């Protein structure tokens, strides 16, 4: 009897969060394919599209609050990303850059929104798809501007570099531009969102376990500290989520700007 009482009073074992917490079953039952990350993508797409639609629907010289918010958001990408990274030609790429910035930002921020609480960009397929789009655009524009041969010549044999360095430099430049850029764009966004979400889960679940499953002042105090840290980390993670959207967009703009010039 005493052994049963001890077993009943013993706290349940704590299961640390891991990759399994990034796997979600189908929302509509077995045999279907629509999962929570897919739902977040759909909601994020609608949120961005509807925001800019209603912001621009009734444009006027004296903008209302929604129009002002839309123009300010669009102007941020135009002035702080496109023109800074590409130059005057960057204006034509603002629609694409603004789209990926706000799309990524919304999918990232979903990680700290109640109920959703999952950054869809922590699933590698989504950043990879966006990185491939940027990769296609900057390579296509480079080839269109410089010609197929000229693009790869200027990429692999930049002027002003001693010819003796070309055997070493050329394959590095080729691999960096054609292979590594989409990979680094993908992994940077994916791993930042994966790690941030994992830390938040650890703080919240660990704090909850210490508060409700352990006994004593030490466990209660440690659980309280963990929960406070979780709140702090939530705000910090929100900043990182917006920052990573900006970094992805800025690097895409830099790659486009580099492809349009003869010096890489």
Order of alpha helices (4+ residues) and beta strands (2+ residues): alpha-alpha-alpha-alpha-alpha-alpha-alpha-alpha-alpha
